[in-house]
Amino acid sequence: MRVPITASKGSPYARIEGIGAAIPSRVVDNEEMCTYIDSSDEWIQQRTGIVERRWVAEGETVETLSLDAARQAIERAGLTAADIDAVIISTVSHLVQTPSLAAVVAAKLGCSDAAAFDISAACAGFCYGVGMAESLVRSGAATHVLAIGAETLSEMTDLSDRSTAFLFADGAGAAVVGPSDVPTMGPLVWGSDGDQAEVIEMDRSWPEAVATGETSHITMDGRPVFRWATTFIADAASRTLAAAGLAPEDLDLFVPHQANNRITDAMLRTLKLPDTVKVARTIVNFGNNSAASIGIALNSMIESGEARSGDTCLMIGFGAGLVYAGQVITIP
Ligand SMILES: CC(C)(COP(=O)(O)OP(=O)(O)OC[C@H]1O[C@@H](n2cnc3c(N)ncnc32)[C@H](O)[C@@H]1OP(=O)(O)O)[C@@H](O)C(=O)NCCC(=O)NCCS
């Protein structure tokens, strides 16, 4: 008779235990932006809400931002690095194919022998990472998972491209996810549409960049992205809420990816959230920092007192792929 295999057994539920963020020090306001592209402060604010964005300064990298955000999240979780047994970093800004940024960051944090890997899910990256972290905790594959979203998009932005230069920014957000005896996170609602892969993409592969002596930049066809975000993604946000068994009035916070304030406004019209729901608008001061944006927005709302422990929050990330992921979470 075969000996039965011992299967892993995880926690019945998971919860977010701590959140942290790292904001780069260099402030780039719209006035400076207009020295690179033919635009105006008024146009940028009206089309996106952005007043200023943050870029990395000398000595700041996607790695240092990841480390800073992670340390804060681990400390706020009441844990030490040794308690973390898996590290996931969502990024499209780590321009080294291997080793993963997560393995390097795990070692520098002191998460000894933690599983570590990067994922590429662009602006949906924070939600992909947190959703995966929840699954690892519930499956028993890990107990405390560190999920980081970190970007230095300023290094991949064509400063002469007036359709993208004003939008993209840098930063990192992190969450530690661990076991819970009660449900605190709704189902992950996620998906992709690779038929629209070309609407946000790199303009050349790195080998092509080397061959041409150029660097590779992000290009975007803004209108189809805007249309997709305000229709399909707004509906996905509604589905995420329904999947958690909640109605709009059950929410305290709505934290969508900080792509553009007009996209957030359109989502609010679809979701019909009551005025009591606090809505993230960190794009105004931090720009669109892709996988970092939701973690940074959560952190800012916690630090300002807008978000309180126990609050119910709907988050949804969406971006290049096209990919998206939404989930209802509880603020730690
Ligand atoms: C990028 C975005 C703000 C551009 O706005 P838009 O209204 O679609 O802009 P368009 O490219 O159609 O251009 C509209 C007009 O503004 C002008 N314009 C374009 N870029 C400009 C700029 N940077 N400054 C000033 N004017 C600009 C165009 O020339 C055009 O002028 P015209 O009407 O005289 O021809 C918008 O498409 C958008 O928000 N898309 C979603 C992008 C996004 O969120 N991406 C991230 C997803 S993760």
The ligand as an SDF file (V2000), in Angstrom:
LIG
                    3D

 48 50  0  0  0  0  0  0  0  0999 V2000
   -2.9830   60.2340  -21.5180 C   0  0  0  0  0  0  0  0  0  0  0  0
   -4.2640   61.0350  -21.5030 C   0  0  0  0  0  0  0  0  0  0  0  0
   -4.2930   61.9280  -20.2670 C   0  0  0  0  0  0  0  0  0  0  0  0
   -4.3150   61.9140  -22.7250 C   0  0  0  0  0  0  0  0  0  0  0  0
   -5.5540   62.5940  -22.7570 O   0  0  0  0  0  0  0  0  0  0  0  0
   -6.4080   62.6030  -24.0920 P   0  0  0  0  0  0  0  0  0  0  0  0
   -7.5650   63.4730  -23.8800 O   0  0  0  0  0  0  0  0  0  0  0  0
   -6.6520   61.1800  -24.5020 O   0  0  0  0  0  0  0  0  0  0  0  0
   -5.3610   63.2910  -25.0810 O   0  0  0  0  0  0  0  0  0  0  0  0
   -5.1710   63.1000  -26.6140 P   0  0  0  0  0  0  0  0  0  0  0  0
   -3.9000   62.3460  -26.8290 O   0  0  0  0  0  0  0  0  0  0  0  0
   -6.3960   62.5790  -27.2860 O   0  0  0  0  0  0  0  0  0  0  0  0
   -4.9800   64.5930  -27.0420 O   0  0  0  0  0  0  0  0  0  0  0  0
   -5.9990   65.5770  -26.8260 C   0  0  0  0  0  0  0  0  0  0  0  0
   -5.4220   66.9180  -27.1640 C   0  0  0  0  0  0  0  0  0  0  0  0
   -4.4260   67.2800  -26.2020 O   0  0  0  0  0  0  0  0  0  0  0  0
   -3.1800   67.5040  -26.8430 C   0  0  0  0  0  0  0  0  0  0  0  0
   -2.1410   66.9560  -25.9930 N   0  0  0  0  0  0  0  0  0  0  0  0
   -1.6720   65.6790  -25.9460 C   0  0  0  0  0  0  0  0  0  0  0  0
   -0.7100   65.5740  -25.0030 N   0  0  0  0  0  0  0  0  0  0  0  0
   -0.5700   66.7990  -24.4690 C   0  0  0  0  0  0  0  0  0  0  0  0
    0.2350   67.3160  -23.4530 C   0  0  0  0  0  0  0  0  0  0  0  0
    1.1150   66.5710  -22.7820 N   0  0  0  0  0  0  0  0  0  0  0  0
    0.1070   68.6280  -23.1360 N   0  0  0  0  0  0  0  0  0  0  0  0
   -0.7670   69.4100  -23.7640 C   0  0  0  0  0  0  0  0  0  0  0  0
   -1.5780   68.9820  -24.7500 N   0  0  0  0  0  0  0  0  0  0  0  0
   -1.4700   67.6810  -25.0850 C   0  0  0  0  0  0  0  0  0  0  0  0
   -3.2680   66.7820  -28.1580 C   0  0  0  0  0  0  0  0  0  0  0  0
   -2.4210   67.3630  -29.1130 O   0  0  0  0  0  0  0  0  0  0  0  0
   -4.7100   66.9560  -28.5150 C   0  0  0  0  0  0  0  0  0  0  0  0
   -4.9020   68.2570  -29.0380 O   0  0  0  0  0  0  0  0  0  0  0  0
   -6.0060   68.5160  -30.2000 P   0  0  0  0  0  0  0  0  0  0  0  0
   -7.3240   68.1880  -29.5530 O   0  0  0  0  0  0  0  0  0  0  0  0
   -5.8140   69.9470  -30.4940 O   0  0  0  0  0  0  0  0  0  0  0  0
   -5.6390   67.5770  -31.3000 O   0  0  0  0  0  0  0  0  0  0  0  0
   -5.5140   60.1140  -21.5130 C   0  0  0  0  0  0  0  0  0  0  0  0
   -5.6050   59.4190  -22.7300 O   0  0  0  0  0  0  0  0  0  0  0  0
   -5.4820   59.1300  -20.4200 C   0  0  0  0  0  0  0  0  0  0  0  0
   -5.5890   59.4930  -19.2780 O   0  0  0  0  0  0  0  0  0  0  0  0
   -5.3790   57.8290  -20.7530 N   0  0  0  0  0  0  0  0  0  0  0  0
   -5.2560   56.7840  -19.7680 C   0  0  0  0  0  0  0  0  0  0  0  0
   -3.8100   56.6970  -19.4660 C   0  0  0  0  0  0  0  0  0  0  0  0
   -3.5040   55.9790  -18.2130 C   0  0  0  0  0  0  0  0  0  0  0  0
   -4.1120   56.1770  -17.2120 O   0  0  0  0  0  0  0  0  0  0  0  0
   -2.5010   55.1260  -18.3150 N   0  0  0  0  0  0  0  0  0  0  0  0
   -2.0030   54.4140  -17.2390 C   0  0  0  0  0  0  0  0  0  0  0  0
   -2.7170   53.1280  -17.1370 C   0  0  0  0  0  0  0  0  0  0  0  0
   -1.8760   52.1730  -16.0200 S   0  0  0  0  0  0  0  0  0  0  0  0
  1  2  1  0
  2  3  1  0
  2  4  1  0
  2 36  1  0
  4  5  1  0
  5  6  1  0
  6  7  2  0
  6  8  1  0
  6  9  1  0
  9 10  1  0
 10 11  2  0
 10 12  1  0
 10 13  1  0
 13 14  1  0
 14 15  1  0
 15 16  1  0
 15 30  1  0
 16 17  1  0
 17 18  1  0
 17 28  1  0
 18 19  1  0
 18 27  1  0
 19 20  2  0
 20 21  1  0
 21 22  1  0
 21 27  2  0
 22 23  1  0
 22 24  2  0
 24 25  1  0
 25 26  2  0
 26 27  1  0
 28 29  1  0
 28 30  1  0
 30 31  1  0
 31 32  1  0
 32 33  2  0
 32 34  1  0
 32 35  1  0
 36 37  1  0
 36 38  1  0
 38 39  2  0
 38 40  1  0
 40 41  1  0
 41 42  1  0
 42 43  1  0
 43 44  2  0
 43 45  1  0
 45 46  1  0
 46 47  1  0
 47 48  1  0
M  END
$$$$
